[in-house]
Amino acid sequence: MTTAQAMRADHFDEWLQGINQVCGRFGAKLLGSEFSGAIREHKAGAIKLSFVDVAQARLFRTPREVAQSDGKHFYLAFQLAGRAGMEQAGNSIELCQGDITLIDSTLPSDFVYHENSRQLSLIVPRHLVEQSLRFSGVRCAQRIPASSPVAVLANRLILDSTLQAGLSMPESEATLEALVSLLRPALGGAEAELDAHERLFRKTLRFIDENLCAEELCPETIAREVGVSVRGLYRMFAKKGLVVAQYIKNRRLDFCAESLRHATGEQKLSALGYAWGFTDSSYFSTAFKARFGVSPSEYRKQYSQG
């Protein structure tokens, strides 16, 4: 190996190490002798993103890399310059300047960069996407074209956010929520026809939300109230990629988090969990941290300081 080749290999390894530290576990391969790469991280409250510059490299996540990640997020990839090929879940797209796509961290993915490319990679908590798109499936690896109004606005919003010094936790999370809401028409699945099955599913979701505080809320109760068998209820949720018990728990946690964001007093956390159907305070704290990355007390502290 020549000195130039050794230096290029060292640079490549350093770049990949930076990717793994900032974006999560990825594998990579050189695609030519003119590799270049750099990464710059930006954090502001709930906003965690990176600017990734790369040429002549392939960046991928196989089941091995996926298994080494926590799966608590999606990636929003904004193509700022150049081009990039991208594949996930059987979808193959090419991103040009200004295009946007959503990547699921729980699925293998593959990026190919032949020319000088610059991407902004934004980590979006899974619960924000799932909560916003709960009536429809989430469309990953779909190109949101630069010419579309939502792409123009989304690019402006995320780039402007990196210029704002001192964003508080509430402000930064509101920015993420606004971004997901803005892209919802492009990220959500095609509007399902409101046939009998879809009406029943939406009725079921409304019943769950209206009864989240009830300790006795369970699949058997839900099935009885909406008029289906328990097995039919499971099938209905499975078609949407959901599990009934998991959905109930996550909705309860989402409402707990909302309560903490708007709390004005020092309500006991055990009482808050109990109010939303969690009878075991230890389980509530563990489940909350698994979903939001911090304990309920730390979450409340972040927002009281904002």
N, C-alpha and C positions, 0 to 999 in steps of 0.2 A: 504493500500500500504506500502510495506516495505521500509526501507531507501534506499536499493540498487535499488529498482524499481523507487523510486522517483528521485534518482540521474540519472538513465538511462533516465527517461522521460525528466528531465531538459537538459541533454546532447543532446537528440534528438531534443528538441525544439530549442536549441541554434544552432545546426547544420542546421536545416531547415530555421531558420532566416537568417543564413549566405548565404544559397543557394538563398533565395529570394532577398537578397541585391545585390548579385553578378551576378546571372544568370537570374533573372526575377522571376515572380510569379509561384510557384510550390506548390502542395500539397504532403503529404507524410504519410506513415503508417509504423509502426514497423512490422517486419515479424518474430521476435523471441526474445529471452531473451539475446542474445549476440550482440546486436547492438553496432556498433562503427561508428564514422563519424568525418570527418574534412574537411575543405575547405581552400584553400590558393589562393588568387587572385594575378594575375600578369598583369600589364599594361605597355605598351611601345608604345607611340604614338597611332596609330590606332589599335594596337593589344591589345585585351581585352580577357583574358582567365582565367580559374581557374583550379586548381588541386583538384579533389573531391575524397576523400577516404570514403568508406562506406561498411558496411556489415549488412545483415539482415534488409533491408529496401526497401520500394517501393516508388519511386518518380514519380509523375504524373502531367499532366496538363489536366484538364477537360475544357469544354467550358467556365466555370466560370473563371478559371485562364487565359485562352487565352484572354478573354474579358478585363482583367485587364492589358494586355500587349500592347505595341505599334505596334508589328508585323513588325518592321523594319529590322529584321535580321533572319538568320538561325543559327543553332548551328552545328558545326563540333565536333563530339565526337570521341576522340582517346582513345581506351582502352589500358591503359598502363600496367595494371596487373589484374589478376583475370578474372572473367567472369561477363557478365551482359545480361539480357534479355531485349529486347526493342520492342515496338509496336507503329506503327503510320499508319493511313490511311489504315487499313486492312493488313498491312505487319507486320510480326513477325520474329525477327531475334535473334540470340545469338551472342554476341561479345566476342571474345577471345583476348588474349594479342596481340597487334599490329594491330587489326582490326580498321576500321574507318567507321563511318556512318554520314549522314547528316540529321538533324532534322529541320522541318519547325516550326517556333515559332507561326504561325497562326493556327496550327492544334493541336488537343489533342494528347498527347503522354504518354507513360507509360514505366518506367524503373523498373526492378526488380533486386535486388542485394542480393543473398543468401550467397555468400562467400566474403572474403576480396577482394574488387575491387578498382582499382584506374583508374580514367578517367581524361583526359584533355578535358575541354569543351571550345571551341573557338567560340566567337561571330563573325559572318561574316555578314557584312552589306548586306541587301537584294539586293541592286542594283548591287553589285559585282557579285553575283551568276546569277542574271537574265540577266545581260549584257553579261556575258560569255556564257550562255546557251540559248540565245534568239532564236536559230534555232530549239531547241528541248526542250522537257519537262524536269523538274528537278526531279530526282529520289531520293526521301527521304526514309529513313528507309530501305536502301539497304546495305548489308554488303560488304565493300571493304576489301577483305581478306588481312591479314598481309603478306602473301607470294607474293602478287602482287608487281611488281616494283614500281608502283605509291604510294602504301601504305608505302613501305620502305622509299622512298624519302620524302614523305610528313611528316612522323613521324620524320625523321631526321631534316627536315627544321623547323618544328614548335618547336621542343625541343631545337635545336641550337639557335633559335631566342630568347628564354627565357634567354640565357646566354650572350646575347649581351647588354652591358650597353650603354645607351644613344642613342638608335635608334631614328633618327629624324622622323617627321611625314611622309615625302616623302619615307624614307627607310622602315618604318613600313607598309605603305600602299602598297608599291611595294612588300613587303613580302606576304601580304594577296593576292594580285593579282596573284603572282607567285604560291601560294598554290592552289587557285581556278583553275588556268590554268592547273596546274599539275594534279589535280583530275578530270578535265573536262570529259575525256573519261568514267570515272566510274560514275560521277554524272549525266551526260546527258542521256536522253532517248535513246533508240535504234535508230540508224540512220534511219530516215524515207526514204522510197523509194522515189526517185525523180519522183513521178508521176506528172500529170498535176496540181493537187491541191497544192502539195508541191512546185513545180516550181513557181506557181502563188504567193504563200505566200512569198517566198524568193524575188521574183520580187517586191512585195509590200513593203517589208522591205527596199530594196535598194532604191526604189523611195522615201520613207519617209526620209531616211538618206540624200539623195541628195537634199531634199527640206525643210529641217528643218528650214532654215533661213527665209523661206517665211511665212509671217504673215497669208496669205490666206490658208495655208495648213489645210485641214479639211477632214472628212470622205467622203464628197460629191466629192471633188477634187480627192482624192485618188482613189475612186471607178471608177470615169470616166476615169482616166488615165490608170488604169490597166485592165479595161474592165469588171467590175462586178457591180452588183447592190449594193446600200448601205447596204441593208439587207444581201446580200451575203458576203460583206466585214465584217460585224459584226459577222456573223456565222464563217467565216474563222478564225478570231482572237479568238472567244470564244472557238473554238476547241483546241486552244493552251493555254487556261486559261488567255487570255489577253482581254483588253478593248481598242479600237482604240484610243480614246482621251487620256486615261491614258498613253498608250504606247508612243504617240507623246510627251506628256509633260515630261515623264521620260527620253526619249532620248535627248530632248533639255536640260534638267537639267544635264544629264551626260556629254554632250559636253561643257556646261558652266563650270562644275567642272573641266574638263580637261583643258580648257582655263585658269582657275584660277591657276591650278597647275603649268602651264608653263608660267605664266605671267611674263614679265620682266619689265613692267612699271606700272603706276598707272591708268589704264583705268577706267573710271567711270563705276560703277557697273550697273547703269541704261542702259548705252550704250551697255554693254556686254549682258545684258538680251535682249535688243532690237535686237541685232545682231543675236540672236538665236530664235527670234519669240515671245518674251515676250514684249508686248506693255505697260503693267502696271508694273511699278517698284516695287510697294508694293506687288502685287500678285507674282512677280518673287521671291522676298525675302522670302515671306511666304512659297511658294512651295519649294524653295531650302532648307530652314531649315527643312521642313517636311521630305524631302528625305535624307538629309545628317546630320541632327542633329545640325547644326550650321548655322549661317547666311552667305551669300556670303563673307562679309567683314572678318568675323572670319575665314572662310575657307582659304581665300587668305593669311591672316596673319600667319596661321599655316604653310603654305608652304614657305612663304617668310622668316620665321625664321629657316626653315629646311636647 
